[in-house]
Amino acid sequence: MDGSGFVNRPVGRSDRPRAATSAADQLAAGEDDGGVTLDPEELFELDADRPDLSGAVLLHTLDGFVDAGAAVRLARTALLAGEAPVVARFDVDQLHDYRARRPVMHFDVDHWSDYDSPQLAMHLLHDVDGTPYLLLAGPEPDTQWERFVAAVALLVERLELRLVIGLDAFPMSVPHSRPTPIIVHGSRRELFADYRAWLGQIMVPASAGHLIEYRLGALGVDALGIAAPVPPYLSQAEYPTAALALLREVGARAGLRLDTSALEDAERVNREAIDRQVAGSDELQTLVTAIEAQYDAAATAAQTALAEGDLPSADELGAELERFLANESRGD
């Protein structure tokens, strides 16, 4: 162990023996359709001085996939506003494509003064009641997805976590003047039995976060995904309303009381700014009015937000996501 409290012997090795035939071991060994070949144990280091986290929840909010309205980033920033010690740290050098996503360096007059090194880590947080939970934050891996997911599975097993939740936000034809219709999905229906699904079958570009949910579900681990649609005219701006909706849903599903006061303040300011912009643009007024009419007609017809009507079909939603990703990659 070094002075930081992290284990220096074979990285990520457990402090106690565990069954060699566990589901996480099978995934790590490649006994599925993923075919892991590199040891996921060597991809992370675990704090030896960590508290007992059995029964805790893990949230994952990786950068790099669709994040319309910066909702996931805003939610993550709100959660990390206080003390957030690292419990587990991943070896970013093995996962990050530095040429594709170049870190920032700081130059001061005549020398390099700082370097924003990418960090991918699990942080220990507490809700307003003092209940501990974990947040996995940092850049989505560019490579070794299966190995990374196997490493997450090992950590979930080792820390005896009870639930894993991923957050997403994507553009869709919903108006800012109506409630955000959260989408919930997961490894077993009992985790969200009260939720009425309104999406059909779709095909969208994959993310490491989605693969976490998929692989953990195959291992019998409780895993959820929570996604917030964002108005298309706000997808490139910050939209705290969607971030707030995400965290409220997380709190309800995970039994956590999260501090959302900063997001609530940001939402009020943001809503006033949006209303001013819409009021000053005939084109925006026409667009918002049309989307409101579609939303209201769909909600009335099905008695559930956006279940039917003239809103995008599953195929159209997939196409909209692909267009958004293409624009993001071009920096539009």
Residue, then its C-alpha position, 0 to 999 in steps of 0.5 A: m500500500d502506498g500513502s494514498g491508501f490504494v493497494n500497490r500489489p497486483v492491481g485490483r486484487s481483493d483483500r479476501p478470497r472469493a469463489a473462482t466460479s462466480a458470475a463476475d469471474q466467468l465474465a472476466a474469463g470471457e465465458d460469454d459472447g464478449g470474449v475478454t482476453l486481458d485480465p480485468e483485475e489489472l485494470f483498476e486499483l481499489d482503496a484498501d481503507r474503503p468503508d463497508l459498502s455492501g448494499a450500496v448503489l452505483l451510478h455511472t455517468l461516463d463522458g463520450f456518448v450522447d448527452a443532449g442538453a448536457a443533462v448527464r454532465l449537469a447531474r454528475t457535477a451536482l453530485l460531485a459538488g461536495e466531498a467525493p473521495v475515490v474508492a476505485r481508480f481505473d488505469v486510463d492509459q489502457l482505455h483512452d485514445y489521447r489523439a482522438r480526445r486530447p487532454v488540455m494543457h495549460f501554458d503560463v507565459d513561458h512554461w507549461s503550468d498544468y495538465d488536465s489528466p483524464q481520470l476514470a474513477m468510482h467516488l464515494l458520495h452520501d445523500v442528505d441522510g448520510t446513505p453512501y453510494l458510488l459514482l463512476a465518472g470520467p471518459e467513456p473508454d475508447t478501447q477494451w470495453e469488454r475488459f472494462v465492463a468485466a472490471v466493473a462487474l468484479l467491483v460490483e461483486r467485491l463491494e457487494l453493491r445491490l444496484v447499478i444505474g446508468l444515466d443518459a439524455f438524448p434529443m427528442s421532440v418534447p417541449h420544454s413547457r411540459p414534464t420530462p417523460i423519463i425512460v426507464h429500462g433494466s435487467r429485470r422488470e420487477l425493478f421498475a414494475d410501475y413504469r409503463a414503457w412507451l418505446g418499441q424496438i430500436m437500434v441505436p449506437a452502443s455505449a460502454g454504459h449500455l454494455i455495463e447494464y447488458r452484461l451485468g443483467a446477464l450475470g443476474v445483477d440488478a441494473l437500471g438505465i434512466a434516460a431523459p429526452v431533451p427538446p431538439y432546440l435545446s440539445q446543444a445547450e445546457y438543460p438543467t430540467a433534464a438533469l433534475a428529472l434524471l436525479r429525481e428518478v434515481g432517488a425514487r428507484a434507488g431509495l436515495r435522497l439526493d441534494t438537487s437544490a442547485l439544479e432546482d435553482a439552475e432550472r428556474v434561471n434556465r426556464e426564464a431564459i428559454d421563455r425569453q428566447v422563444a418569445g423573441s423568435d417567431e420561428l421558435q414559437t411556431l416550433v414549440t407550439a407544434i411540439e406542444a400540440q403533438y405531446d398533448a395529443a399523444a398524452t391524451a390519447a394514451q393516458t401516458a406521456l408520449a405513448e402514441g400520436d405523431l411523435p417520432s416512431a422507434d425508427e425515427l428516434g434511432a435516426e434522430l440519435e444517429r444524426f445527433l451523434a454525427n453532429e457531435s462528432r463534427g463539432d456542429 
